[in-house]
Amino acid sequence: MLFRKSNELTMKAAIEQLLDAYKLSDQFIIEKIKLNWPELVGKVIANRTDEINIRQQKLYLKVSSASLRQELIMMKSTLIENVNTYAGKKLINEIVLL
């Protein structure tokens, strides 16, 4: 069994420290959300989502279907909760549909 010295970090911890030092952790999480959007909302919604952007704690979604827009309006709170859970912190508090 190998033991770590007290000043050694795991790769995950080192990357997290690097992202925090350069204030890139939120941007990293945003890109991760964009990349995994189909897993968060399902393939049907993801296929009709044209654009995803997060700025100032608002999730901006551009969708190509009016019926999908209505469905997303009804499930805003669930979607906000799912995204924040996936991010591991309160990243968004509002959804804007374009």
Backbone as numpy.savetxt, mean C-alpha at the origin, in Angstrom:
# Nx Ny Nz CAx CAy CAz Cx Cy Cz
25.56 -24.37 15.51 24.72 -23.20 15.51 25.61 -21.95 15.51
25.30 -21.04 14.61 26.07 -19.80 14.53 25.42 -18.71 15.36
26.23 -17.95 16.01 25.72 -16.85 16.83 26.13 -15.53 16.19
25.25 -14.56 16.27 25.54 -13.23 15.74 26.25 -12.41 16.79
27.14 -11.59 16.31 27.76 -10.63 17.21 26.72 -9.56 17.54
26.92 -8.86 18.62 25.92 -7.90 19.07 25.74 -6.73 18.11
26.73 -6.43 17.28 26.60 -5.30 16.37 26.18 -5.71 14.96
25.87 -6.98 14.73 25.43 -7.45 13.43 23.92 -7.37 13.32
23.45 -7.07 12.11 22.02 -6.96 11.85 21.60 -8.00 10.83
20.33 -8.33 10.85 19.80 -9.16 9.78 19.66 -8.28 8.54
19.55 -8.90 7.39 19.41 -8.14 6.15 18.14 -7.29 6.19
17.05 -7.85 6.71 15.79 -7.11 6.80 15.94 -5.87 7.67
16.57 -6.02 8.83 16.76 -4.88 9.73 17.66 -3.82 9.11
18.67 -4.24 8.39 19.58 -3.29 7.75 18.87 -2.50 6.65
18.02 -3.18 5.87 17.28 -2.48 4.81 16.27 -1.52 5.42
15.60 -1.94 6.50 14.65 -1.05 7.16 15.34 0.18 7.71
16.51 0.03 8.29 17.27 1.18 8.79 17.68 2.11 7.66
18.08 1.53 6.53 18.47 2.32 5.37 17.28 3.13 4.84
16.12 2.48 4.71 14.93 3.18 4.23 14.51 4.29 5.19
14.61 4.02 6.49 14.26 5.04 7.48 15.25 6.20 7.44
16.52 5.92 7.27 17.54 6.96 7.26 17.34 7.92 6.09
16.94 7.38 4.94 16.73 8.23 3.76 15.27 8.63 3.58
14.44 8.33 4.59 13.02 8.68 4.59 12.30 8.14 3.35
12.58 6.89 3.03 11.98 6.23 1.88 11.02 5.10 2.25
10.80 4.89 3.53 9.98 3.75 3.93 8.55 3.88 3.44
7.95 5.07 3.53 6.58 5.25 3.04 6.50 5.04 1.53
7.46 5.56 0.79 7.46 5.39 -0.66 7.63 3.92 -1.03
8.44 3.20 -0.26 8.61 1.76 -0.49 7.29 1.03 -0.28
6.57 1.38 0.77 5.28 0.75 1.06 4.27 1.07 -0.04
4.27 2.32 -0.53 3.35 2.72 -1.61 3.62 1.90 -2.86
4.86 1.74 -3.23 5.20 0.95 -4.42 4.82 -0.51 -4.22
4.96 -1.01 -3.01 4.59 -2.38 -2.70 3.07 -2.56 -2.83
2.30 -1.56 -2.42 0.84 -1.61 -2.55 0.46 -1.62 -4.03
1.09 -0.75 -4.82 0.80 -0.72 -6.26 1.10 -2.05 -6.93
2.21 -2.64 -6.55 2.64 -3.91 -7.14 1.69 -5.05 -6.76
1.20 -5.04 -5.55 0.34 -6.12 -5.06 -1.14 -5.75 -5.03
-1.54 -4.76 -5.81 -2.92 -4.31 -5.86 -3.91 -5.44 -6.15
-3.63 -6.35 -7.10 -4.58 -7.45 -7.34 -4.81 -8.33 -6.11
-3.81 -8.53 -5.29 -3.97 -9.33 -4.07 -4.83 -8.60 -3.04
-4.75 -7.28 -3.01 -5.50 -6.50 -2.03 -6.98 -6.40 -2.37
-7.30 -6.23 -3.65 -8.69 -5.96 -4.03 -9.31 -7.04 -4.91
-8.52 -7.94 -5.41 -9.02 -8.97 -6.31 -8.75 -8.61 -7.76
-8.75 -9.62 -8.60 -8.39 -9.43 -10.01 -9.40 -8.60 -10.79
-10.69 -8.75 -10.48 -11.73 -8.02 -11.21 -11.56 -6.51 -11.02
-11.41 -6.09 -9.79 -11.23 -4.66 -9.50 -9.88 -4.18 -10.02
-8.84 -4.98 -9.84 -7.50 -4.59 -10.29 -7.43 -4.41 -11.80
-8.14 -5.25 -12.55 -8.12 -5.13 -14.01 -8.80 -3.86 -14.50
-9.73 -3.34 -13.72 -10.44 -2.13 -14.13 -9.89 -0.87 -13.45
-8.83 -1.02 -12.69 -8.18 0.13 -12.07 -7.08 0.61 -13.01
-7.24 1.83 -13.49 -6.28 2.38 -14.47 -5.07 3.02 -13.80
-5.30 3.64 -12.66 -4.21 4.39 -12.01 -4.37 4.33 -10.50
-3.23 4.18 -9.80 -3.21 4.16 -8.33 -2.14 5.14 -7.89
-2.50 6.02 -6.96 -1.53 6.96 -6.43 -1.89 7.27 -4.98
-0.88 7.46 -4.16 -1.10 7.82 -2.76 -0.30 9.08 -2.47
-1.03 10.12 -2.03 -0.40 11.39 -1.65 -1.16 11.96 -0.46
-0.43 12.45 0.50 -0.99 13.13 1.66 -2.13 12.34 2.30
-1.88 11.07 2.56 -2.81 10.14 3.20 -4.11 9.96 2.44
-4.09 10.16 1.12 -5.25 9.93 0.27 -4.87 8.94 -0.82
-5.74 7.96 -1.04 -5.56 6.98 -2.10 -6.38 7.45 -3.29
-5.71 7.78 -4.37 -6.37 8.23 -5.59 -6.48 7.05 -6.54
-7.70 6.73 -6.95 -7.95 5.62 -7.85 -8.67 6.11 -9.10
-8.14 5.76 -10.25 -8.82 6.05 -11.51 -9.33 4.72 -12.03
-10.66 4.61 -12.15 -11.27 3.36 -12.59 -11.99 3.58 -13.91
-12.10 2.50 -14.68 -12.67 2.61 -16.03 -14.15 2.24 -16.09
-14.74 1.90 -14.98 -16.13 1.44 -14.98 -16.95 2.23 -13.95
-18.10 2.73 -14.40 -18.97 3.48 -13.49 -19.56 2.57 -12.41
-19.89 1.35 -12.77 -20.45 0.43 -11.76 -19.39 0.06 -10.72
-18.15 -0.07 -11.16 -17.06 -0.35 -10.22 -16.84 0.85 -9.30
-16.96 2.05 -9.83 -16.83 3.26 -9.01 -17.87 3.26 -7.90
-19.12 2.90 -8.22 -20.18 2.85 -7.22 -19.89 1.78 -6.17
-19.37 0.64 -6.61 -19.04 -0.43 -5.67 -17.91 -0.01 -4.73
-16.91 0.69 -5.27 -15.80 1.16 -4.44 -16.25 2.23 -3.45
-17.21 3.05 -3.84 -17.75 4.07 -2.93 -18.39 3.38 -1.72
-19.09 2.27 -1.97 -19.76 1.57 -0.88 -18.78 0.83 0.02
-17.63 0.44 -0.50 -16.68 -0.32 0.31 -15.42 0.47 0.67
-15.55 1.79 0.74 -14.40 2.64 1.05 -13.74 2.28 2.38
-14.55 2.15 3.43 -13.97 1.90 4.76 -13.25 0.56 4.81
-13.80 -0.45 4.16 -13.15 -1.76 4.12 -11.84 -1.70 3.35
-11.85 -0.98 2.24 -10.65 -0.84 1.42 -9.55 -0.08 2.17
-9.93 0.98 2.87 -8.97 1.75 3.68 -8.36 0.85 4.74
-9.19 0.06 5.41 -8.71 -0.84 6.45 -7.75 -1.89 5.88
-8.10 -2.46 4.71 -7.25 -3.48 4.09 -5.89 -2.91 3.68
-5.88 -1.72 3.10 -4.62 -1.11 2.67 -3.76 -0.78 3.88
-4.36 -0.21 4.92 -3.60 0.13 6.12 -3.07 -1.12 6.83
-3.84 -2.18 6.85 -3.38 -3.43 7.43 -2.20 -3.98 6.63
-2.31 -3.94 5.32 -1.22 -4.42 4.46 0.04 -3.58 4.65
-0.14 -2.27 4.81 1.00 -1.37 5.00 1.62 -1.52 6.38
0.85 -2.00 7.34 1.37 -2.15 8.69 1.31 -0.87 9.50
0.68 0.14 8.98 0.50 1.41 9.68 -0.60 2.20 8.99
-1.04 3.29 9.62 -2.10 4.10 9.04 -1.49 4.98 7.94
-1.60 4.49 6.71 -1.01 5.17 5.57 -2.02 6.06 4.86
-3.27 5.61 4.80 -4.32 6.41 4.14 -5.52 6.56 5.05
-6.25 7.65 4.87 -7.48 7.85 5.63 -8.63 8.28 4.73
-8.39 8.38 3.43 -9.44 8.79 2.49 -9.16 8.19 1.13
-10.23 7.91 0.39 -10.10 7.41 -0.98 -10.79 8.40 -1.90
-10.08 8.79 -2.96 -10.62 9.71 -3.96 -10.73 8.93 -5.27
-11.94 8.86 -5.80 -12.16 8.15 -7.06 -12.20 9.14 -8.21
-11.40 8.87 -9.22 -11.32 9.76 -10.37 -12.03 9.15 -11.57
